[in-house]
Amino acid sequence: MCLFALTLKYLEAEQTMIGIKQVCQWGKENHLAFIHLWRVIFYFFCKH
């Protein structure tokens, strides 16, 4: 049971890492869109 829970936690962590890597990869490929998105967010928060 304990081993199963640890395995589940490990798989969850691995999925999270894959997700983060995918976001990083997307960020590299679409860095201009990423910068634009941040500008919009930043502008929105500065205005309000």
mmCIF file of the N, C-alpha and C atoms, coordinates in Angstrom:
data_MODEL
# 
_entry.id   MODEL 
# 
loop_
_atom_site.group_PDB 
_atom_site.id 
_atom_site.type_symbol 
_atom_site.label_atom_id 
_atom_site.label_alt_id 
_atom_site.label_comp_id 
_atom_site.label_asym_id 
_atom_site.label_entity_id 
_atom_site.label_seq_id 
_atom_site.pdbx_PDB_ins_code 
_atom_site.Cartn_x 
_atom_site.Cartn_y 
_atom_site.Cartn_z 
_atom_site.occupancy 
_atom_site.B_iso_or_equiv 
_atom_site.pdbx_formal_charge 
_atom_site.auth_seq_id 
_atom_site.auth_comp_id 
_atom_site.auth_asym_id 
_atom_site.auth_atom_id 
_atom_site.pdbx_PDB_model_num 
ATOM 1   N N  . MET A 1 1  ? 0.831  -1.201 0.000   1.00 0.00 ? 1  MET A N  1 
ATOM 2   C CA . MET A 1 1  ? 0.000  0.000  0.000   1.00 0.00 ? 1  MET A CA 1 
ATOM 3   C C  . MET A 1 1  ? 0.871  1.259  0.000   1.00 0.00 ? 1  MET A C  1 
ATOM 4   N N  . CYS A 1 2  ? 1.830  1.268  0.916   1.00 0.00 ? 2  CYS A N  1 
ATOM 5   C CA . CYS A 1 2  ? 2.721  2.421  1.025   1.00 0.00 ? 2  CYS A CA 1 
ATOM 6   C C  . CYS A 1 2  ? 3.538  2.593  -0.269  1.00 0.00 ? 2  CYS A C  1 
ATOM 7   N N  . LEU A 1 3  ? 4.013  1.483  -0.794  1.00 0.00 ? 3  LEU A N  1 
ATOM 8   C CA . LEU A 1 3  ? 4.794  1.502  -2.029  1.00 0.00 ? 3  LEU A CA 1 
ATOM 9   C C  . LEU A 1 3  ? 3.939  2.016  -3.190  1.00 0.00 ? 3  LEU A C  1 
ATOM 10  N N  . PHE A 1 4  ? 2.668  1.582  -3.212  1.00 0.00 ? 4  PHE A N  1 
ATOM 11  C CA . PHE A 1 4  ? 1.737  2.017  -4.242  1.00 0.00 ? 4  PHE A CA 1 
ATOM 12  C C  . PHE A 1 4  ? 1.537  3.535  -4.191  1.00 0.00 ? 4  PHE A C  1 
ATOM 13  N N  . ALA A 1 5  ? 1.365  4.044  -2.966  1.00 0.00 ? 5  ALA A N  1 
ATOM 14  C CA . ALA A 1 5  ? 1.181  5.485  -2.766  1.00 0.00 ? 5  ALA A CA 1 
ATOM 15  C C  . ALA A 1 5  ? 2.422  6.261  -3.221  1.00 0.00 ? 5  ALA A C  1 
ATOM 16  N N  . LEU A 1 6  ? 3.602  5.737  -2.886  1.00 0.00 ? 6  LEU A N  1 
ATOM 17  C CA . LEU A 1 6  ? 4.854  6.378  -3.306  1.00 0.00 ? 6  LEU A CA 1 
ATOM 18  C C  . LEU A 1 6  ? 4.992  6.379  -4.826  1.00 0.00 ? 6  LEU A C  1 
ATOM 19  N N  . THR A 1 7  ? 4.617  5.260  -5.442  1.00 0.00 ? 7  THR A N  1 
ATOM 20  C CA . THR A 1 7  ? 4.678  5.147  -6.898  1.00 0.00 ? 7  THR A CA 1 
ATOM 21  C C  . THR A 1 7  ? 3.749  6.164  -7.546  1.00 0.00 ? 7  THR A C  1 
ATOM 22  N N  . LEU A 1 8  ? 2.556  6.308  -6.960  1.00 0.00 ? 8  LEU A N  1 
ATOM 23  C CA . LEU A 1 8  ? 1.569  7.265  -7.466  1.00 0.00 ? 8  LEU A CA 1 
ATOM 24  C C  . LEU A 1 8  ? 2.105  8.693  -7.373  1.00 0.00 ? 8  LEU A C  1 
ATOM 25  N N  . LYS A 1 9  ? 2.716  8.998  -6.227  1.00 0.00 ? 9  LYS A N  1 
ATOM 26  C CA . LYS A 1 9  ? 3.311  10.329 -6.018  1.00 0.00 ? 9  LYS A CA 1 
ATOM 27  C C  . LYS A 1 9  ? 4.426  10.596 -7.041  1.00 0.00 ? 9  LYS A C  1 
ATOM 28  N N  . TYR A 1 10 ? 5.240  9.577  -7.286  1.00 0.00 ? 10 TYR A N  1 
ATOM 29  C CA . TYR A 1 10 ? 6.336  9.695  -8.250  1.00 0.00 ? 10 TYR A CA 1 
ATOM 30  C C  . TYR A 1 10 ? 5.788  9.960  -9.643  1.00 0.00 ? 10 TYR A C  1 
ATOM 31  N N  . LEU A 1 11 ? 4.741  9.225  -10.027 1.00 0.00 ? 11 LEU A N  1 
ATOM 32  C CA . LEU A 1 11 ? 4.137  9.398  -11.344 1.00 0.00 ? 11 LEU A CA 1 
ATOM 33  C C  . LEU A 1 11 ? 3.522  10.786 -11.488 1.00 0.00 ? 11 LEU A C  1 
ATOM 34  N N  . GLU A 1 12 ? 2.896  11.263 -10.421 1.00 0.00 ? 12 GLU A N  1 
ATOM 35  C CA . GLU A 1 12 ? 2.319  12.612 -10.426 1.00 0.00 ? 12 GLU A CA 1 
ATOM 36  C C  . GLU A 1 12 ? 3.414  13.654 -10.615 1.00 0.00 ? 12 GLU A C  1 
ATOM 37  N N  . ALA A 1 13 ? 4.525  13.489 -9.899  1.00 0.00 ? 13 ALA A N  1 
ATOM 38  C CA . ALA A 1 13 ? 5.653  14.412 -9.998  1.00 0.00 ? 13 ALA A CA 1 
ATOM 39  C C  . ALA A 1 13 ? 6.225  14.398 -11.418 1.00 0.00 ? 13 ALA A C  1 
ATOM 40  N N  . GLU A 1 14 ? 6.311  13.195 -11.996 1.00 0.00 ? 14 GLU A N  1 
ATOM 41  C CA . GLU A 1 14 ? 6.841  13.052 -13.345 1.00 0.00 ? 14 GLU A CA 1 
ATOM 42  C C  . GLU A 1 14 ? 5.922  13.746 -14.355 1.00 0.00 ? 14 GLU A C  1 
ATOM 43  N N  . GLN A 1 15 ? 4.614  13.578 -14.186 1.00 0.00 ? 15 GLN A N  1 
ATOM 44  C CA . GLN A 1 15 ? 3.634  14.233 -15.062 1.00 0.00 ? 15 GLN A CA 1 
ATOM 45  C C  . GLN A 1 15 ? 3.752  15.748 -14.961 1.00 0.00 ? 15 GLN A C  1 
ATOM 46  N N  . THR A 1 16 ? 3.941  16.236 -13.724 1.00 0.00 ? 16 THR A N  1 
ATOM 47  C CA . THR A 1 16 ? 4.097  17.670 -13.498 1.00 0.00 ? 16 THR A CA 1 
ATOM 48  C C  . THR A 1 16 ? 5.345  18.187 -14.213 1.00 0.00 ? 16 THR A C  1 
ATOM 49  N N  . MET A 1 17 ? 6.451  17.430 -14.089 1.00 0.00 ? 17 MET A N  1 
ATOM 50  C CA . MET A 1 17 ? 7.694  17.822 -14.748 1.00 0.00 ? 17 MET A CA 1 
ATOM 51  C C  . MET A 1 17 ? 7.532  17.850 -16.264 1.00 0.00 ? 17 MET A C  1 
ATOM 52  N N  . ILE A 1 18 ? 6.831  16.849 -16.803 1.00 0.00 ? 18 ILE A N  1 
ATOM 53  C CA . ILE A 1 18 ? 6.577  16.802 -18.250 1.00 0.00 ? 18 ILE A CA 1 
ATOM 54  C C  . ILE A 1 18 ? 5.768  18.036 -18.652 1.00 0.00 ? 18 ILE A C  1 
ATOM 55  N N  . GLY A 1 19 ? 4.770  18.378 -17.839 1.00 0.00 ? 19 GLY A N  1 
ATOM 56  C CA . GLY A 1 19 ? 3.944  19.550 -18.090 1.00 0.00 ? 19 GLY A CA 1 
ATOM 57  C C  . GLY A 1 19 ? 4.767  20.832 -18.109 1.00 0.00 ? 19 GLY A C  1 
ATOM 58  N N  . ILE A 1 20 ? 5.648  20.966 -17.108 1.00 0.00 ? 20 ILE A N  1 
ATOM 59  C CA . ILE A 1 20 ? 6.518  22.142 -17.017 1.00 0.00 ? 20 ILE A CA 1 
ATOM 60  C C  . ILE A 1 20 ? 7.441  22.215 -18.235 1.00 0.00 ? 20 ILE A C  1 
ATOM 61  N N  . LYS A 1 21 ? 8.007  21.067 -18.626 1.00 0.00 ? 21 LYS A N  1 
ATOM 62  C CA . LYS A 1 21 ? 8.897  21.027 -19.788 1.00 0.00 ? 21 LYS A CA 1 
ATOM 63  C C  . LYS A 1 21 ? 8.156  21.411 -21.066 1.00 0.00 ? 21 LYS A C  1 
ATOM 64  N N  . GLN A 1 22 ? 6.905  20.972 -21.177 1.00 0.00 ? 22 GLN A N  1 
ATOM 65  C CA . GLN A 1 22 ? 6.097  21.314 -22.349 1.00 0.00 ? 22 GLN A CA 1 
ATOM 66  C C  . GLN A 1 22 ? 5.835  22.812 -22.406 1.00 0.00 ? 22 GLN A C  1 
ATOM 67  N N  . VAL A 1 23 ? 5.530  23.405 -21.237 1.00 0.00 ? 23 VAL A N  1 
ATOM 68  C CA . VAL A 1 23 ? 5.302  24.847 -21.164 1.00 0.00 ? 23 VAL A CA 1 
ATOM 69  C C  . VAL A 1 23 ? 6.581  25.603 -21.541 1.00 0.00 ? 23 VAL A C  1 
ATOM 70  N N  . CYS A 1 24 ? 7.724  25.131 -21.035 1.00 0.00 ? 24 CYS A N  1 
ATOM 71  C CA . CYS A 1 24 ? 9.014  25.750 -21.353 1.00 0.00 ? 24 CYS A CA 1 
ATOM 72  C C  . CYS A 1 24 ? 9.309  25.650 -22.847 1.00 0.00 ? 24 CYS A C  1 
ATOM 73  N N  . GLN A 1 25 ? 9.019  24.486 -23.430 1.00 0.00 ? 25 GLN A N  1 
ATOM 74  C CA . GLN A 1 25 ? 9.230  24.270 -24.853 1.00 0.00 ? 25 GLN A CA 1 
ATOM 75  C C  . GLN A 1 25 ? 8.344  25.211 -25.661 1.00 0.00 ? 25 GLN A C  1 
ATOM 76  N N  . TRP A 1 26 ? 7.074  25.328 -25.249 1.00 0.00 ? 26 TRP A N  1 
ATOM 77  C CA . TRP A 1 26 ? 6.129  26.223 -25.920 1.00 0.00 ? 26 TRP A CA 1 
ATOM 78  C C  . TRP A 1 26 ? 6.629  27.664 -25.803 1.00 0.00 ? 26 TRP A C  1 
ATOM 79  N N  . GLY A 1 27 ? 7.145  28.003 -24.612 1.00 0.00 ? 27 GLY A N  1 
ATOM 80  C CA . GLY A 1 27 ? 7.665  29.347 -24.369 1.00 0.00 ? 27 GLY A CA 1 
ATOM 81  C C  . GLY A 1 27 ? 8.838  29.681 -25.286 1.00 0.00 ? 27 GLY A C  1 
ATOM 82  N N  . LYS A 1 28 ? 9.702  28.692 -25.534 1.00 0.00 ? 28 LYS A N  1 
ATOM 83  C CA . LYS A 1 28 ? 10.855 28.896 -26.422 1.00 0.00 ? 28 LYS A CA 1 
ATOM 84  C C  . LYS A 1 28 ? 10.396 29.084 -27.856 1.00 0.00 ? 28 LYS A C  1 
ATOM 85  N N  . GLU A 1 29 ? 9.424  28.269 -28.267 1.00 0.00 ? 29 GLU A N  1 
ATOM 86  C CA . GLU A 1 29 ? 8.938  28.323 -29.646 1.00 0.00 ? 29 GLU A CA 1 
ATOM 87  C C  . GLU A 1 29 ? 8.101  29.565 -29.910 1.00 0.00 ? 29 GLU A C  1 
ATOM 88  N N  . ASN A 1 30 ? 7.388  30.027 -28.870 1.00 0.00 ? 30 ASN A N  1 
ATOM 89  C CA . ASN A 1 30 ? 6.482  31.162 -29.044 1.00 0.00 ? 30 ASN A CA 1 
ATOM 90  C C  . ASN A 1 30 ? 6.823  32.299 -28.088 1.00 0.00 ? 30 ASN A C  1 
ATOM 91  N N  . HIS A 1 31 ? 8.122  32.575 -27.949 1.00 0.00 ? 31 HIS A N  1 
ATOM 92  C CA . HIS A 1 31 ? 8.547  33.574 -26.969 1.00 0.00 ? 31 HIS A CA 1 
ATOM 93  C C  . HIS A 1 31 ? 7.969  34.961 -27.235 1.00 0.00 ? 31 HIS A C  1 
ATOM 94  N N  . LEU A 1 32 ? 7.734  35.321 -28.488 1.00 0.00 ? 32 LEU A N  1 
ATOM 95  C CA . LEU A 1 32 ? 7.146  36.622 -28.782 1.00 0.00 ? 32 LEU A CA 1 
ATOM 96  C C  . LEU A 1 32 ? 5.715  36.705 -28.273 1.00 0.00 ? 32 LEU A C  1 
ATOM 97  N N  . ALA A 1 33 ? 4.948  35.638 -28.483 1.00 0.00 ? 33 ALA A N  1 
ATOM 98  C CA . ALA A 1 33 ? 3.578  35.583 -27.982 1.00 0.00 ? 33 ALA A CA 1 
ATOM 99  C C  . ALA A 1 33 ? 3.587  35.612 -26.449 1.00 0.00 ? 33 ALA A C  1 
ATOM 100 N N  . PHE A 1 34 ? 4.571  34.926 -25.870 1.00 0.00 ? 34 PHE A N  1 
ATOM 101 C CA . PHE A 1 34 ? 4.722  34.857 -24.419 1.00 0.00 ? 34 PHE A CA 1 
ATOM 102 C C  . PHE A 1 34 ? 4.983  36.252 -23.842 1.00 0.00 ? 34 PHE A C  1 
ATOM 103 N N  . ILE A 1 35 ? 5.887  36.998 -24.475 1.00 0.00 ? 35 ILE A N  1 
ATOM 104 C CA . ILE A 1 35 ? 6.220  38.360 -24.044 1.00 0.00 ? 35 ILE A CA 1 
ATOM 105 C C  . ILE A 1 35 ? 4.994  39.264 -24.182 1.00 0.00 ? 35 ILE A C  1 
ATOM 106 N N  . HIS A 1 36 ? 4.284  39.124 -25.298 1.00 0.00 ? 36 HIS A N  1 
ATOM 107 C CA . HIS A 1 36 ? 3.084  39.919 -25.536 1.00 0.00 ? 36 HIS A CA 1 
ATOM 108 C C  . HIS A 1 36 ? 2.035  39.646 -24.465 1.00 0.00 ? 36 HIS A C  1 
ATOM 109 N N  . LEU A 1 37 ? 1.865  38.374 -24.119 1.00 0.00 ? 37 LEU A N  1 
ATOM 110 C CA . LEU A 1 37 ? 0.911  37.972 -23.091 1.00 0.00 ? 37 LEU A CA 1 
ATOM 111 C C  . LEU A 1 37 ? 1.261  38.627 -21.755 1.00 0.00 ? 37 LEU A C  1 
ATOM 112 N N  . TRP A 1 38 ? 2.553  38.617 -21.412 1.00 0.00 ? 38 TRP A N  1 
ATOM 113 C CA . TRP A 1 38 ? 2.992  39.237 -20.167 1.00 0.00 ? 38 TRP A CA 1 
ATOM 114 C C  . TRP A 1 38 ? 2.764  40.737 -20.176 1.00 0.00 ? 38 TRP A C  1 
ATOM 115 N N  . ARG A 1 39 ? 2.978  41.360 -21.335 1.00 0.00 ? 39 ARG A N  1 
ATOM 116 C CA . ARG A 1 39 ? 2.748  42.809 -21.454 1.00 0.00 ? 39 ARG A CA 1 
ATOM 117 C C  . ARG A 1 39 ? 1.290  43.138 -21.202 1.00 0.00 ? 39 ARG A C  1 
ATOM 118 N N  . VAL A 1 40 ? 0.401  42.343 -21.782 1.00 0.00 ? 40 VAL A N  1 
ATOM 119 C CA . VAL A 1 40 ? -1.036 42.551 -21.609 1.00 0.00 ? 40 VAL A CA 1 
ATOM 120 C C  . VAL A 1 40 ? -1.422 42.422 -20.133 1.00 0.00 ? 40 VAL A C  1 
ATOM 121 N N  . ILE A 1 41 ? -0.912 41.361 -19.472 1.00 0.00 ? 41 ILE A N  1 
ATOM 122 C CA . ILE A 1 41 ? -1.193 41.137 -18.053 1.00 0.00 ? 41 ILE A CA 1 
ATOM 123 C C  . ILE A 1 41 ? -0.647 42.291 -17.211 1.00 0.00 ? 41 ILE A C  1 
ATOM 124 N N  . PHE A 1 42 ? 0.596  42.673 -17.486 1.00 0.00 ? 42 PHE A N  1 
ATOM 125 C CA . PHE A 1 42 ? 1.260  43.746 -16.759 1.00 0.00 ? 42 PHE A CA 1 
ATOM 126 C C  . PHE A 1 42 ? 0.499  45.068 -16.926 1.00 0.00 ? 42 PHE A C  1 
ATOM 127 N N  . TYR A 1 43 ? 0.127  45.368 -18.160 1.00 0.00 ? 43 TYR A N  1 
ATOM 128 C CA . TYR A 1 43 ? -0.625 46.589 -18.474 1.00 0.00 ? 43 TYR A CA 1 
ATOM 129 C C  . TYR A 1 43 ? -1.955 46.601 -17.730 1.00 0.00 ? 43 TYR A C  1 
ATOM 130 N N  . PHE A 1 44 ? -2.644 45.454 -17.774 1.00 0.00 ? 44 PHE A N  1 
ATOM 131 C CA . PHE A 1 44 ? -3.942 45.323 -17.119 1.00 0.00 ? 44 PHE A CA 1 
ATOM 132 C C  . PHE A 1 44 ? -3.836 45.589 -15.621 1.00 0.00 ? 44 PHE A C  1 
ATOM 133 N N  . PHE A 1 45 ? -2.815 44.996 -14.976 1.00 0.00 ? 45 PHE A N  1 
ATOM 134 C CA . PHE A 1 45 ? -2.649 45.164 -13.534 1.00 0.00 ? 45 PHE A CA 1 
ATOM 135 C C  . PHE A 1 45 ? -2.194 46.573 -13.169 1.00 0.00 ? 45 PHE A C  1 
ATOM 136 N N  . CYS A 1 46 ? -1.412 47.198 -14.020 1.00 0.00 ? 46 CYS A N  1 
ATOM 137 C CA . CYS A 1 46 ? -0.941 48.550 -13.730 1.00 0.00 ? 46 CYS A CA 1 
ATOM 138 C C  . CYS A 1 46 ? -2.070 49.567 -13.875 1.00 0.00 ? 46 CYS A C  1 
ATOM 139 N N  . LYS A 1 47 ? -2.999 49.279 -14.764 1.00 0.00 ? 47 LYS A N  1 
ATOM 140 C CA . LYS A 1 47 ? -4.127 50.190 -14.982 1.00 0.00 ? 47 LYS A CA 1 
ATOM 141 C C  . LYS A 1 47 ? -5.158 50.106 -13.860 1.00 0.00 ? 47 LYS A C  1 
ATOM 142 N N  . HIS A 1 48 ? -5.255 48.954 -13.208 1.00 0.00 ? 48 HIS A N  1 
ATOM 143 C CA . HIS A 1 48 ? -6.295 48.767 -12.183 1.00 0.00 ? 48 HIS A CA 1 
ATOM 144 C C  . HIS A 1 48 ? -5.757 48.882 -10.761 1.00 0.00 ? 48 HIS A C  1 
# 
